Amino acid sequence: MIHLRERVSEIAEAAREPMHEWAVILAGGDGTRLQELSYKLSGHHRPKQFCAFYGGKSLLTHTRERLEPLFLQENTIFVLNGAHETHYWSELSDVRPSRQLVQPSNRGTAPAIALSVLEILQRDTDATIAFFPSDHHYAESSIFQRTVDRAVRLAKSYEDRVLIVGAPASYPEVEYGWIQPGPTLIEHASSPLQLVSRFWEKPSIETARALQRSGCLWNTFVTVGTTDAFLQLLAATVPEVIPAIGAGRSDSALDRIYSELEPGDFSKDVLSAAPERLLVLRDGPSGWTDFGSPQRAMNLLGMLTAS
């Protein structure tokens, strides 16, 4: 434990290296649970990331703007679904094709992350990668940005661990993954870095209440690590995914690979399966939530309208 603490402390104050830091925005989901709400607001059954729920901008645009101060534009990649081209072609008209990673179909977040890691590895062997869903909201973006800045700096401390940003739980949500923190590596008033003792994926309401009482954190799905850390984590949990996707990089090869690939959920199949390979960084009071369910979306939109 002392050795781990010393390693992190040495890196904590290191300057960032923008040329080797990559942001990946995951925007390939189908958003089926929010299709009715999306239709009411946009007149189309479009995936939620392309819908303007508030502020006159889509969730994807809000995500882009939130990350712009943190990463170089040329190092920001968008993972998309070819079936959504009619929605993203105008939304991303200013984004070069080389920054659009288009999947033939949606096979879940595990293949999407694996494809991204392999693509970035080809471009930058020294890369640190941060993954961001495109359906999140932060009441205080500046606090979230400070957390991400810290996460990128700290993730470089470990080539064998992936860092997750965990949000303080304000109620016993049963549709989130929960992170049970372990020993603390770096003390911080509001944002300590800790090992992960256990990962709970969508617990029962009784378990969620107990997890909240014990100080467990919500999994925001914002994950940061080196390419090696992600490759090791994926190899240990979904060993078939990296070889399958790595076997072919042409469009025709990806079509075949994705047609044969089993869907995989990064939280359930990867994070839950290997807590010993994870670190958790507690987010500050950023007011994180997501548009994962109609009820949460309506609650959030009600608060935004009231404010």
Backbone bond lengths (Angstrom), bond angles and torsions (degrees), N, CA, C in turn:
res aa  C-N    CA-C-N  psi(-1)  N-CA   C-N-CA  omega(-1)  CA-C   N-CA-C  phi
1 M - - - 1.459 - - 1.527 110.91 -
2 I 1.330 117.18 -40.49 1.464 120.28 178.48 1.518 110.02 -61.61
3 H 1.330 115.98 -40.37 1.453 119.87 -179.74 1.528 110.56 -61.73
4 L 1.336 117.26 -43.77 1.462 120.81 179.28 1.515 110.74 -63.55
5 R 1.334 117.70 -43.47 1.453 121.26 179.87 1.518 111.02 -61.26
6 E 1.320 117.63 -41.15 1.457 121.21 179.80 1.524 111.13 -65.39
7 R 1.321 116.86 -40.15 1.460 119.81 -179.34 1.521 110.60 -61.75
8 V 1.332 117.52 -45.84 1.457 120.81 -179.12 1.512 110.91 -66.33
9 S 1.332 117.22 -42.49 1.458 120.28 -177.08 1.520 111.39 -61.32
10 E 1.313 117.00 -34.88 1.458 120.18 179.95 1.525 111.57 -66.38
11 I 1.331 116.74 -33.18 1.465 120.62 -173.66 1.530 111.75 -93.16
12 A 1.329 117.10 -19.72 1.463 120.21 -169.36 1.522 113.12 -55.89
13 E 1.314 117.57 -33.85 1.455 120.30 -176.99 1.528 112.27 -99.57
14 A 1.315 117.97 7.59 1.464 120.73 -178.22 1.525 110.85 -66.69
15 A 1.317 116.03 146.07 1.464 120.43 177.28 1.521 109.95 -69.87
16 R 1.313 115.97 148.15 1.454 119.99 176.34 1.524 110.26 -72.99
17 E 1.334 115.49 158.01 1.462 123.10 179.11 1.524 108.75 -122.76
18 P 1.319 117.94 84.34 1.470 120.97 -172.22 1.529 114.49 -53.64
19 M 1.325 117.53 -34.50 1.469 119.56 -177.58 1.518 112.53 -64.05
20 H 1.334 116.73 -22.47 1.469 120.32 -177.95 1.526 112.30 -113.01
21 E 1.322 117.17 17.22 1.463 121.31 179.73 1.527 109.22 -114.94
22 W 1.316 115.55 126.31 1.463 121.69 -173.08 1.525 110.56 -122.27
23 A 1.319 115.82 137.75 1.465 122.41 173.10 1.529 108.29 -108.67
24 V 1.319 116.24 132.13 1.460 121.61 176.47 1.526 107.78 -119.22
25 I 1.321 116.30 119.65 1.456 122.19 178.56 1.530 108.37 -99.19
26 L 1.311 116.07 116.53 1.460 121.85 -177.21 1.521 109.24 -84.80
27 A 1.322 116.29 109.22 1.467 121.25 -174.65 1.523 111.46 -132.22
28 G 1.329 116.85 30.78 1.456 120.03 -176.34 1.511 115.30 -105.62
29 G 1.353 116.81 4.01 1.460 119.60 -178.77 1.516 112.53 -72.51
30 D 1.335 115.71 157.87 1.464 120.57 -178.12 1.527 112.76 -86.10
31 G 1.333 117.72 -21.00 1.460 120.86 176.50 1.509 114.20 58.37
32 T 1.329 117.28 38.17 1.464 120.66 -173.06 1.526 112.76 -64.83
33 R 1.336 118.13 -31.98 1.463 120.12 -175.40 1.525 111.95 -68.86
34 L 1.317 117.15 -23.22 1.465 120.26 -178.73 1.524 112.95 -107.15
35 Q 1.330 117.13 14.23 1.456 119.28 -176.20 1.524 112.46 -62.98
36 E 1.327 117.48 -38.45 1.466 119.63 -179.54 1.526 110.68 -64.95
37 L 1.337 116.15 -43.72 1.459 119.50 178.47 1.522 110.49 -66.78
38 S 1.323 117.37 -40.32 1.463 120.91 177.48 1.523 110.87 -60.21
39 Y 1.324 116.22 -39.98 1.468 120.35 -179.65 1.532 111.04 -65.37
40 K 1.329 116.18 -40.65 1.464 119.77 179.59 1.526 111.70 -61.94
41 L 1.343 115.32 -35.84 1.461 119.24 -175.81 1.526 113.38 -87.37
42 S 1.337 116.47 -32.08 1.462 119.06 -173.33 1.523 114.58 -115.09
43 G 1.332 116.48 -15.47 1.463 119.28 -176.35 1.515 112.71 80.50
44 H 1.338 116.63 6.27 1.463 121.20 179.25 1.524 109.12 -135.59
45 H 1.327 116.46 149.20 1.453 121.09 174.70 1.532 108.94 -85.14
46 R 1.313 115.15 62.55 1.463 119.76 -177.95 1.517 110.40 -92.36
47 P 1.333 118.09 152.74 1.463 120.65 175.33 1.524 110.24 -57.49
48 K 1.316 116.37 147.00 1.460 121.39 -170.41 1.522 113.41 -59.70
49 Q 1.351 117.89 -30.95 1.462 119.10 -177.60 1.524 112.90 -65.19
50 F 1.325 117.06 -18.04 1.462 121.37 -179.93 1.526 112.06 -102.94
51 C 1.324 116.40 9.77 1.462 120.90 -177.38 1.523 110.40 -104.29
52 A 1.328 116.93 138.43 1.472 122.27 179.32 1.529 108.77 -90.61
53 F 1.316 116.21 87.83 1.456 120.76 179.71 1.526 112.14 -75.15
54 Y 1.335 117.15 -30.41 1.465 119.99 -177.59 1.525 108.70 -156.16
55 G 1.326 115.89 156.92 1.455 121.42 174.90 1.516 115.36 68.95
56 G 1.333 117.96 8.67 1.456 119.97 179.05 1.513 114.74 71.35
57 K 1.341 117.60 12.57 1.459 122.06 -179.08 1.524 109.28 -131.63
58 S 1.322 116.05 150.46 1.460 119.99 177.92 1.530 110.31 -70.85
59 L 1.334 115.94 161.77 1.460 120.31 175.81 1.521 110.81 -59.42
60 L 1.331 116.85 -36.46 1.458 120.14 178.44 1.523 111.22 -63.94
61 T 1.322 117.69 -42.15 1.467 120.43 178.40 1.526 111.03 -65.27
62 H 1.323 117.48 -41.06 1.468 119.79 175.98 1.528 110.41 -58.85
63 T 1.324 116.48 -41.38 1.468 120.19 179.57 1.518 111.08 -64.51
64 R 1.327 116.74 -45.16 1.462 120.61 177.92 1.521 111.36 -56.28
65 E 1.310 115.79 -48.62 1.464 120.40 -176.66 1.529 111.21 -65.47
66 R 1.315 117.16 -33.83 1.460 121.43 -179.84 1.526 111.19 -67.09
67 L 1.329 116.69 -31.15 1.462 121.08 -175.80 1.526 114.00 -95.36
68 E 1.316 117.21 -14.87 1.468 120.24 -175.90 1.529 113.99 -54.76
69 P 1.343 120.22 -39.30 1.468 118.48 179.83 1.523 114.00 -71.76
70 L 1.328 117.66 -10.34 1.464 121.01 -170.62 1.521 114.13 -102.31
71 F 1.333 117.92 -27.78 1.460 121.12 -173.15 1.529 110.47 -134.15
72 L 1.326 115.35 150.69 1.454 120.20 174.50 1.530 109.59 -63.24
73 Q 1.313 115.51 142.27 1.455 119.65 -179.81 1.518 111.55 -57.56
74 E 1.332 116.54 -42.57 1.470 119.37 -177.01 1.525 112.64 -71.12
75 N 1.346 116.91 -11.01 1.460 121.18 178.84 1.524 112.20 -105.87
76 T 1.326 115.98 18.06 1.461 120.49 176.85 1.521 109.10 -109.13
77 I 1.330 115.47 118.10 1.464 122.70 -174.95 1.528 109.50 -109.57
78 F 1.333 116.09 143.16 1.458 121.43 177.69 1.527 108.70 -113.67
79 V 1.320 116.99 122.52 1.462 121.09 176.56 1.517 108.04 -94.73
80 L 1.320 116.03 120.67 1.460 122.44 -170.51 1.519 110.89 -125.05
81 N 1.322 115.25 173.77 1.451 123.50 177.13 1.520 107.54 -119.37
82 G 1.320 116.85 124.30 1.457 120.80 -177.13 1.522 113.98 -53.96
83 A 1.344 116.99 -27.39 1.459 120.89 -179.98 1.528 112.22 -69.27
84 H 1.336 116.73 -14.96 1.465 120.92 -177.46 1.531 112.84 -101.12
85 E 1.310 117.89 15.52 1.462 120.45 -172.87 1.530 112.26 -56.45
86 T 1.323 117.00 -36.39 1.465 119.01 -178.85 1.532 111.94 -63.75
87 H 1.321 116.15 -21.07 1.461 120.41 179.94 1.524 112.38 -92.59
88 Y 1.338 117.24 -39.58 1.467 118.00 -173.57 1.529 114.01 -91.83
89 W 1.334 119.12 -12.70 1.476 118.56 -175.49 1.524 111.16 -64.06
90 S 1.331 117.54 -38.77 1.463 119.26 178.00 1.519 111.40 -83.15
91 E 1.331 116.22 -37.22 1.463 120.84 179.65 1.526 111.70 -59.01
92 L 1.329 115.95 -36.43 1.464 121.24 -177.09 1.525 111.69 -114.24
93 S 1.312 116.88 32.22 1.464 120.35 -177.48 1.522 112.75 -63.68
94 D 1.336 117.12 -21.56 1.465 121.29 179.70 1.529 112.51 -93.86
95 V 1.326 117.04 4.41 1.463 121.72 -176.52 1.527 109.30 -104.59
96 R 1.305 116.43 125.68 1.466 120.72 -179.87 1.525 111.36 -61.44
97 P 1.325 117.20 147.39 1.465 120.19 178.22 1.529 113.46 -55.36
98 S 1.323 117.15 -30.76 1.459 120.04 -179.85 1.520 112.52 -65.75
99 R 1.345 117.16 -16.21 1.459 121.21 178.40 1.526 111.67 -102.31
100 Q 1.337 116.13 3.10 1.461 120.72 176.69 1.524 108.84 -108.57
101 L 1.307 115.97 111.76 1.462 121.48 -179.17 1.528 107.31 -100.54
102 V 1.336 115.28 99.88 1.463 120.59 -171.09 1.526 110.18 -96.88
103 Q 1.328 115.21 119.79 1.462 121.29 176.15 1.528 109.88 -85.97
104 P 1.336 117.35 145.95 1.467 119.50 178.78 1.523 112.51 -64.01
105 S 1.330 116.98 -28.62 1.457 122.10 -179.58 1.522 107.83 -162.04
106 N 1.311 115.84 171.88 1.458 120.62 179.74 1.523 109.81 -89.08
107 R 1.318 116.37 115.25 1.462 121.48 176.50 1.523 111.25 -116.90
108 G 1.319 115.76 20.47 1.446 119.40 177.58 1.518 112.81 94.64
109 T 1.321 115.44 176.30 1.460 120.86 -172.83 1.524 113.89 -78.00
110 A 1.324 118.57 -26.70 1.469 119.38 -179.91 1.533 111.43 -65.13
111 P 1.343 119.85 -51.41 1.460 119.61 175.03 1.531 113.31 -61.46
112 A 1.333 117.41 -36.83 1.469 120.28 179.45 1.520 110.91 -61.96
113 I 1.321 116.97 -42.03 1.469 120.67 179.13 1.515 110.72 -70.46
114 A 1.335 117.37 -40.77 1.462 120.39 178.23 1.524 110.93 -60.93
115 L 1.332 117.46 -44.87 1.464 121.81 179.10 1.527 110.44 -60.81
116 S 1.322 117.16 -41.65 1.461 121.46 -179.72 1.521 111.57 -64.53
117 V 1.323 116.33 -45.03 1.471 120.18 -178.99 1.524 110.36 -61.75
118 L 1.323 117.31 -44.12 1.464 120.51 -179.71 1.524 111.16 -65.35
119 E 1.329 117.07 -39.28 1.461 120.81 179.60 1.526 110.67 -65.13
120 I 1.320 117.16 -46.20 1.463 120.41 -178.35 1.530 110.42 -69.03
121 L 1.318 117.43 -35.05 1.467 120.54 178.11 1.525 111.25 -59.52
122 Q 1.334 116.75 -35.51 1.458 120.20 177.16 1.524 112.14 -65.88
123 R 1.320 116.69 -28.50 1.464 121.13 -176.58 1.524 112.57 -93.16
124 D 1.342 116.90 -29.06 1.463 120.26 -172.05 1.521 108.92 -153.66
125 T 1.307 117.43 104.30 1.465 121.34 -178.35 1.523 112.49 -74.14
126 D 1.325 118.04 -11.43 1.467 121.71 179.03 1.527 112.19 -106.83
127 A 1.313 117.12 22.71 1.457 120.98 -171.33 1.526 113.50 -73.91
128 T 1.328 114.03 143.16 1.465 123.02 162.80 1.520 105.82 -110.60
129 I 1.331 116.95 130.37 1.461 121.74 -171.02 1.523 109.89 -118.13
130 A 1.326 116.41 136.34 1.460 122.16 174.53 1.529 108.30 -120.74
131 F 1.332 116.18 128.52 1.463 121.97 -179.17 1.527 110.37 -104.41
132 F 1.344 114.81 136.85 1.459 120.99 -177.20 1.528 110.18 -134.78
133 P 1.324 118.82 122.25 1.461 119.96 169.97 1.526 110.27 -64.17
134 S 1.318 116.26 158.31 1.466 120.45 -175.84 1.519 112.54 -102.87
135 D 1.345 117.92 13.51 1.467 119.96 -177.26 1.526 112.13 -122.56
136 H 1.331 117.10 29.85 1.458 120.43 -178.06 1.522 111.91 -100.49
137 H 1.326 114.08 159.31 1.460 120.89 173.98 1.522 108.66 -133.65
138 Y 1.319 115.93 141.40 1.464 122.22 177.17 1.522 108.52 -128.84
139 A 1.327 115.70 124.41 1.461 119.37 177.63 1.519 110.97 -66.16
140 E 1.346 115.89 -32.36 1.465 121.78 -179.95 1.524 108.78 -126.69
141 S 1.327 116.53 88.68 1.467 120.60 -176.60 1.515 112.63 -61.38
142 S 1.334 117.43 -33.90 1.465 120.05 -177.35 1.525 111.11 -64.26
143 I 1.335 117.30 -35.09 1.474 120.28 177.89 1.517 109.54 -68.49
144 F 1.321 116.86 -44.21 1.468 120.35 176.16 1.520 111.12 -58.92
145 Q 1.325 117.12 -43.01 1.461 120.69 -179.43 1.530 111.41 -61.94
146 R 1.328 117.05 -38.21 1.465 119.41 176.79 1.525 111.38 -65.45
147 T 1.327 115.77 -38.10 1.466 119.47 177.50 1.522 110.91 -63.51
148 V 1.325 117.29 -44.30 1.461 120.80 -179.65 1.528 110.83 -64.92
149 D 1.326 116.44 -41.60 1.460 120.13 177.30 1.528 110.44 -56.36
150 R 1.332 116.06 -45.09 1.464 120.36 178.46 1.520 111.21 -65.75
151 A 1.323 115.92 -41.61 1.459 120.41 -178.10 1.522 111.63 -60.60
152 V 1.325 116.93 -42.70 1.465 120.59 179.92 1.527 110.35 -64.23
153 R 1.333 116.67 -41.97 1.463 120.09 178.82 1.525 110.96 -63.00
154 L 1.342 116.15 -44.24 1.455 120.65 -174.68 1.523 113.00 -75.04
155 A 1.337 116.91 -32.56 1.464 120.02 -177.13 1.525 112.00 -61.08
156 K 1.329 116.37 -27.08 1.468 120.03 179.90 1.523 112.04 -70.32
157 S 1.327 117.17 -12.03 1.457 121.14 179.28 1.521 111.58 -67.01
158 Y 1.329 115.66 -28.90 1.460 120.52 -173.37 1.518 110.28 -125.14
159 E 1.308 116.39 125.93 1.463 120.04 174.67 1.523 110.66 -93.06
160 D 1.344 116.45 -1.93 1.459 120.00 -176.36 1.527 112.67 -121.47
161 R 1.334 118.21 10.22 1.464 120.81 -179.78 1.528 110.27 -136.09
162 V 1.325 114.89 148.50 1.463 121.96 175.48 1.521 107.97 -107.57
163 L 1.311 116.28 135.26 1.462 122.74 -177.93 1.532 109.70 -97.55
164 I 1.317 116.05 131.72 1.463 122.08 176.40 1.517 108.51 -111.26
165 V 1.315 116.71 141.31 1.464 120.74 171.69 1.523 107.60 -88.01
166 G 1.333 116.29 122.80 1.459 121.92 178.94 1.516 110.72 -108.30
167 A 1.329 116.66 138.26 1.466 121.44 -179.57 1.518 110.33 -102.19
168 P 1.335 117.88 137.43 1.464 120.10 174.64 1.525 110.28 -56.39
169 A 1.321 117.13 134.79 1.465 121.91 -176.26 1.519 110.70 -85.89
170 S 1.329 117.18 126.00 1.462 121.56 -179.91 1.522 112.49 -100.41
171 Y 1.325 117.79 -9.66 1.462 121.85 175.72 1.537 107.51 -162.13
172 P 1.324 119.65 165.92 1.468 122.33 -174.44 1.532 113.17 -82.86
173 E 1.310 117.16 72.46 1.468 122.66 -179.20 1.537 109.89 -69.57
174 V 1.337 117.17 127.96 1.466 121.24 -178.27 1.526 112.88 -94.50
175 E 1.347 117.38 -7.54 1.459 119.52 -178.61 1.524 112.94 -99.94
176 Y 1.324 117.24 0.40 1.458 120.98 175.94 1.526 110.14 -97.68
177 G 1.335 115.22 159.42 1.449 119.89 163.89 1.526 108.19 -81.90
178 W 1.314 116.38 147.92 1.463 122.10 -179.35 1.525 109.72 -119.21
179 I 1.316 115.48 141.38 1.458 122.01 -179.78 1.524 108.61 -111.34
180 Q 1.327 115.83 124.36 1.467 121.10 175.25 1.520 108.16 -95.40
181 P 1.334 118.05 106.28 1.470 119.84 -176.90 1.530 111.90 -67.40
182 G 1.332 114.07 149.15 1.450 121.07 174.15 1.515 110.69 -106.32
183 P 1.327 117.35 -148.82 1.464 121.35 -179.74 1.527 112.36 -57.85
184 T 1.321 115.39 145.57 1.455 122.13 -179.25 1.524 110.69 -84.38
185 L 1.333 115.83 131.68 1.459 121.58 176.69 1.522 111.26 -93.19
186 I 1.330 116.01 -41.83 1.470 120.24 178.33 1.520 108.74 -131.25
187 E 1.311 116.47 120.59 1.459 121.25 176.42 1.528 109.40 -72.59
188 H 1.323 115.24 142.24 1.461 121.00 176.30 1.511 106.84 -157.58
189 A 1.320 117.77 142.82 1.461 120.98 -174.90 1.521 112.67 -55.85
190 S 1.325 117.32 -43.33 1.468 119.42 -176.69 1.520 113.30 -125.02
191 S 1.342 118.40 -9.42 1.460 120.17 -173.08 1.523 111.95 -142.41
192 P 1.342 117.39 65.85 1.471 119.59 179.10 1.528 111.60 -72.78
193 L 1.318 115.61 156.66 1.461 122.37 172.66 1.524 107.51 -102.51
194 Q 1.337 116.25 128.42 1.456 120.83 -175.13 1.522 111.77 -135.71
195 L 1.324 115.11 156.70 1.451 120.16 167.54 1.528 108.63 -71.41
196 V 1.322 116.94 168.31 1.460 121.64 179.42 1.523 108.57 -112.65
197 S 1.330 116.27 122.78 1.463 120.88 178.48 1.524 112.00 -83.38
198 R 1.334 115.10 -40.06 1.465 119.19 -177.67 1.512 108.98 -159.91
199 F 1.317 115.50 152.25 1.463 123.09 176.48 1.521 107.60 -119.49
200 W 1.309 115.63 123.29 1.469 121.30 -179.01 1.529 108.40 -108.73
201 E 1.321 116.98 120.58 1.460 120.65 -178.35 1.532 110.19 -100.79
202 K 1.334 116.56 114.12 1.457 124.12 175.96 1.532 111.95 48.64
203 P 1.324 117.31 69.52 1.467 121.15 -177.37 1.518 112.63 -76.03
204 S 1.325 115.84 170.69 1.460 121.21 173.63 1.531 109.04 -68.40
205 I 1.316 116.97 165.80 1.460 120.26 -178.67 1.535 110.71 -63.94
206 E 1.343 117.24 -36.79 1.461 119.48 178.66 1.522 110.71 -64.79
207 T 1.329 116.13 -43.79 1.463 120.09 178.90 1.523 110.82 -66.70
208 A 1.334 117.14 -40.00 1.471 120.83 179.49 1.530 110.47 -61.44
209 R 1.315 117.47 -39.74 1.471 120.17 177.93 1.521 110.80 -63.30
210 A 1.330 115.38 -42.07 1.465 119.14 179.60 1.525 110.91 -66.74
211 L 1.322 116.62 -38.96 1.461 120.42 179.10 1.524 110.87 -64.94
212 Q 1.321 117.25 -41.32 1.460 120.15 178.21 1.525 110.93 -62.88
213 R 1.345 116.25 -44.38 1.467 120.09 -179.46 1.521 111.70 -61.80
214 S 1.333 116.95 -32.49 1.463 120.50 -176.29 1.529 112.95 -87.77
215 G 1.346 117.44 2.26 1.455 120.33 176.02 1.507 115.49 86.48
216 C 1.335 116.90 18.86 1.466 119.44 176.76 1.527 109.91 -71.60
217 L 1.335 115.49 162.76 1.468 122.20 -171.65 1.518 110.97 -115.78
218 W 1.321 115.67 152.10 1.457 120.09 171.86 1.522 109.85 -76.58
219 N 1.319 116.12 141.84 1.460 121.72 173.26 1.524 109.28 -79.91
220 T 1.320 117.48 113.46 1.472 120.51 178.31 1.521 112.44 -82.34
221 F 1.325 117.07 -10.29 1.464 123.95 -177.46 1.534 112.18 74.11
222 V 1.310 118.66 -2.92 1.463 120.39 173.33 1.525 106.62 -74.77
223 T 1.323 116.51 113.55 1.459 121.87 -174.50 1.523 109.68 -126.77
224 V 1.335 115.35 142.96 1.462 121.42 -175.53 1.520 108.98 -136.79
225 G 1.327 116.39 140.26 1.456 119.94 176.65 1.512 111.51 -178.34
226 T 1.301 116.05 170.52 1.457 120.96 173.80 1.525 109.18 -74.55
227 T 1.324 116.13 164.59 1.469 118.43 176.89 1.523 110.46 -59.99
228 D 1.336 117.12 -38.82 1.463 119.86 178.98 1.517 111.53 -61.73
229 A 1.335 117.06 -42.26 1.463 120.52 -179.20 1.526 110.75 -61.65
230 F 1.330 116.97 -44.18 1.461 119.67 179.59 1.527 111.41 -68.04
231 L 1.324 117.46 -41.72 1.463 119.66 -180.00 1.522 111.11 -63.03
232 Q 1.323 117.19 -41.16 1.465 120.55 178.94 1.521 111.24 -65.97
233 L 1.329 116.42 -41.35 1.460 120.23 179.46 1.525 111.08 -64.14
234 L 1.322 117.29 -45.40 1.460 121.01 179.91 1.528 111.04 -66.21
235 A 1.326 116.90 -40.41 1.468 120.36 -179.88 1.521 111.68 -64.13
236 A 1.328 116.56 -32.57 1.460 120.82 -177.99 1.527 112.73 -79.04
237 T 1.324 117.51 -19.50 1.471 120.14 -172.11 1.527 114.20 -118.11
238 V 1.313 117.21 -40.36 1.472 121.36 177.64 1.539 107.15 -129.76
239 P 1.321 117.56 68.00 1.472 121.78 -169.12 1.518 114.79 -61.02
240 E 1.315 117.57 -19.10 1.464 119.46 -178.13 1.523 113.24 -81.63
241 V 1.326 118.43 -17.63 1.465 121.13 -169.74 1.530 112.31 -74.12
242 I 1.325 117.62 -49.74 1.469 120.38 -178.02 1.529 111.83 -60.70
243 P 1.347 120.34 -49.94 1.473 119.13 178.15 1.530 112.84 -60.58
244 A 1.331 117.36 -36.90 1.462 119.91 -178.49 1.521 111.04 -65.78
245 I 1.322 116.73 -49.94 1.460 119.84 -178.31 1.520 111.08 -71.02
246 G 1.318 116.89 -35.94 1.464 120.36 179.84 1.507 114.25 -69.94
247 A 1.338 117.05 -13.18 1.461 120.33 -177.05 1.522 113.31 -73.74
248 G 1.316 117.30 -19.25 1.472 119.21 -179.07 1.503 111.28 -156.11
249 R 1.328 116.79 131.26 1.459 120.18 -177.41 1.520 113.21 -113.98
250 S 1.324 118.43 -7.49 1.459 120.03 177.74 1.526 109.20 -75.01
251 D 1.340 115.63 160.86 1.459 119.84 -179.30 1.530 111.44 -59.18
252 S 1.336 116.67 -43.29 1.462 119.74 -178.33 1.525 110.81 -65.76
253 A 1.334 117.09 -37.86 1.460 120.45 179.04 1.524 110.46 -67.34
254 L 1.328 116.57 -41.45 1.465 119.33 179.38 1.527 111.00 -64.71
255 D 1.331 117.29 -37.18 1.463 120.26 176.91 1.529 110.08 -56.58
256 R 1.315 116.56 -47.11 1.467 120.75 -179.33 1.522 110.87 -67.12
257 I 1.335 116.52 -45.41 1.470 120.75 -178.08 1.517 110.97 -60.71
258 Y 1.334 116.46 -46.73 1.461 119.69 -178.52 1.528 112.16 -67.68
259 S 1.319 117.23 -30.42 1.468 119.53 178.33 1.523 111.00 -68.27
260 E 1.330 116.86 -24.57 1.467 121.36 -178.58 1.527 112.63 -101.31
261 L 1.325 117.44 -10.68 1.456 122.00 -173.55 1.519 111.15 -80.67
262 E 1.329 115.57 133.00 1.455 120.05 175.32 1.530 109.49 -73.64
263 P 1.335 117.92 139.69 1.473 119.63 176.59 1.529 110.50 -60.38
264 G 1.330 115.81 147.70 1.458 120.44 179.37 1.515 111.16 -144.20
265 D 1.326 115.81 135.12 1.455 121.88 179.75 1.531 108.86 -102.46
266 F 1.318 116.82 123.47 1.461 121.22 -174.28 1.534 111.71 -63.11
267 S 1.319 117.84 -39.35 1.467 120.14 179.40 1.522 111.09 -68.60
268 K 1.314 116.43 -51.86 1.467 121.03 -174.63 1.519 112.53 -72.23
269 D 1.334 116.76 -47.01 1.461 120.61 -171.51 1.517 113.74 -89.03
270 V 1.335 117.96 -20.40 1.461 121.10 -174.98 1.529 111.42 -114.04
271 L 1.321 117.55 -62.90 1.462 120.38 -176.05 1.523 111.90 -62.17
272 S 1.342 116.57 -46.61 1.466 119.95 -178.60 1.517 112.22 -62.72
273 A 1.328 115.96 -28.82 1.463 120.46 -173.48 1.520 113.87 -83.99
274 A 1.325 118.40 -13.84 1.466 119.59 -173.56 1.528 111.91 -144.16
275 P 1.328 119.28 59.59 1.471 120.23 -179.53 1.524 113.19 -61.43
276 E 1.322 116.85 -26.08 1.468 120.32 -179.35 1.522 112.48 -68.98
277 R 1.324 117.56 -11.20 1.465 122.16 177.98 1.530 112.49 -100.88
278 L 1.342 116.67 10.38 1.456 120.95 -172.80 1.528 112.11 -117.97
279 L 1.323 114.55 155.28 1.453 123.98 166.51 1.526 107.03 -124.03
280 V 1.317 117.33 155.68 1.464 119.88 175.62 1.519 109.31 -127.99
281 L 1.322 115.15 132.50 1.457 123.07 175.08 1.521 107.37 -111.83
282 R 1.324 116.40 119.53 1.459 120.62 -178.82 1.531 109.99 -71.44
283 D 1.321 115.81 127.25 1.461 120.45 175.60 1.521 109.47 -71.00
284 G 1.325 115.94 151.70 1.451 120.01 172.92 1.521 109.98 -74.37
285 P 1.320 118.38 -172.50 1.466 121.50 -178.78 1.530 112.48 -74.49
286 S 1.322 115.90 66.14 1.463 121.04 -175.78 1.524 113.06 -86.16
287 G 1.340 117.36 -12.09 1.459 119.88 -179.28 1.512 112.48 73.07
288 W 1.341 116.67 40.16 1.469 120.36 -177.49 1.524 111.76 -68.59
289 T 1.322 115.19 140.18 1.461 122.81 166.36 1.523 107.26 -155.90
290 D 1.318 116.45 174.20 1.464 118.66 177.97 1.523 110.09 -133.65
291 F 1.331 114.47 170.83 1.457 121.37 177.82 1.534 109.10 -99.98
292 G 1.325 115.84 45.72 1.459 120.02 -174.19 1.513 114.67 -78.61
293 S 1.325 117.80 -23.14 1.467 120.14 -179.65 1.520 109.14 -138.01
294 P 1.342 117.78 155.21 1.462 120.09 178.95 1.530 112.64 -57.71
295 Q 1.350 117.28 -38.50 1.452 119.36 -177.59 1.522 111.76 -67.22
296 R 1.340 117.10 -44.78 1.460 119.27 178.18 1.522 110.93 -63.92
297 A 1.336 115.91 -39.38 1.468 119.86 179.04 1.527 110.81 -62.22
298 M 1.330 116.85 -44.60 1.458 119.99 -178.91 1.524 111.21 -67.14
299 N 1.339 116.84 -39.38 1.462 119.93 177.66 1.535 110.81 -62.00
300 L 1.328 115.57 -43.89 1.464 119.84 -178.97 1.523 110.87 -66.33
301 L 1.331 116.63 -44.35 1.459 119.74 -179.82 1.528 110.72 -64.15
302 G 1.333 116.92 -34.62 1.452 119.93 176.36 1.535 111.37 -63.44
303 M 1.332 116.90 -41.39 1.455 120.39 179.06 1.520 110.92 -67.57
304 L 1.338 116.79 -40.50 1.459 120.06 179.91 1.513 111.32 -65.94
305 T 1.326 117.11 -37.39 1.465 121.01 178.61 1.524 110.71 -67.70
306 A 1.338 115.11 -39.73 1.464 119.61 -178.77 1.522 112.31 -67.50
307 S 1.341 115.25 -30.49 1.471 119.01 -178.74 1.529 111.33 -82.89
